[in-house]
Amino acid sequence: MSENSDHDPVRHPVMTRRSMLAAAAAVSAGAAGVAGFAAAQGGSPANSMSALVTGSSRGIGAATARRLARDGYALTVNCVVRRDLAADVVREIESAGGRAVWVQADVSDPAAVRRLFDEHERAFGRPDVVVANAGVMRLAPFAAMTDDDFDRMFAVNAKGSFNTLREAARRVRDGGRIVTLSSSITQLRSPTYGPYAATKMTQDMFASILAKELGDRRISVNAMAPGVVNTPLFTDGKTPEQIAGFVERTPHGRLGEPTDIADAIALLCGSGGGWVNGQTVFANGGIV
């Protein structure tokens, strides 16, 4: 997408009164969600709201960062390796008029997670929303699963989420939202997913118990459980036939898209999502 310089002629589309009113209503509705959330916390709307999303350089995390930015949150985008992709997400948010920074941090390292939150607070203050999205997946039957792959999944998916949720519990503003990523594989229970599914079931317990611990601060905590989503995490290493098999099991006859999950997360993080608390929310198109 090219940008116009100060000397480039800019052509504005002609808008009818009806289209102008519709556009104004759409903007107002998005702003109202953030403003309502801010008012519930005793804060000011829009620019004071901020969110931190781990593992947000691509896939569901990137889609969630973009969606929350559209809803008015200032964003911290996180990556562990692909700094170029994280920078791209930040540029997209900024080009749309939002505010964002990116921070490289491995969530399996507690010190790195503390630094991630420190950087967020330096840029935007204490977060209103934290989404613990970072995760890895290594698939193999039990007999073929390596120790290294098992350990890495638990280091990132279980310990990494714990590190993120622990820091979120200390730093999220009262009345805020915390979402951690579970998976519908905990119900599908497909072969080769055993250790991965186990790491995701920890998120269900984390959310349920943390919601009780933070209830007196009016912080709502939930786990989001996507189904089969069109991301490299799901598609890499699978044959077209394997992917088609999953698609056939979904009532809508398609893979989910990262934006489908981002929209569901945004509902939990919005002004109307606070009463959903301590739950695992399945966003999977009805596959289970």
Secondary structure as GFF3:
##gff-version 3
##sequence-region A 1 288
A	DSSP	alpha_helix	17	41	.	.	.	ID=ss1
A	DSSP	three_ten_helix	46	48	.	.	.	ID=ss2
A	DSSP	beta_strand	50	53	.	.	.	ID=ss3
A	DSSP	alpha_helix	59	70	.	.	.	ID=ss4
A	DSSP	beta_strand	74	79	.	.	.	ID=ss5
A	DSSP	alpha_helix	83	95	.	.	.	ID=ss6
A	DSSP	beta_strand	100	104	.	.	.	ID=ss7
A	DSSP	alpha_helix	110	124	.	.	.	ID=ss8
A	DSSP	beta_strand	129	132	.	.	.	ID=ss9
A	DSSP	three_ten_helix	142	144	.	.	.	ID=ss10
A	DSSP	alpha_helix	147	153	.	.	.	ID=ss11
A	DSSP	pi_helix	154	160	.	.	.	ID=ss12
A	DSSP	alpha_helix	161	171	.	.	.	ID=ss13
A	DSSP	beta_strand	177	181	.	.	.	ID=ss14
A	DSSP	alpha_helix	185	188	.	.	.	ID=ss15
A	DSSP	alpha_helix	194	213	.	.	.	ID=ss16
A	DSSP	three_ten_helix	215	217	.	.	.	ID=ss17
A	DSSP	beta_strand	220	226	.	.	.	ID=ss18
A	DSSP	alpha_helix	232	235	.	.	.	ID=ss19
A	DSSP	alpha_helix	240	248	.	.	.	ID=ss20
A	DSSP	alpha_helix	258	269	.	.	.	ID=ss21
A	DSSP	beta_strand	280	283	.	.	.	ID=ss22
###
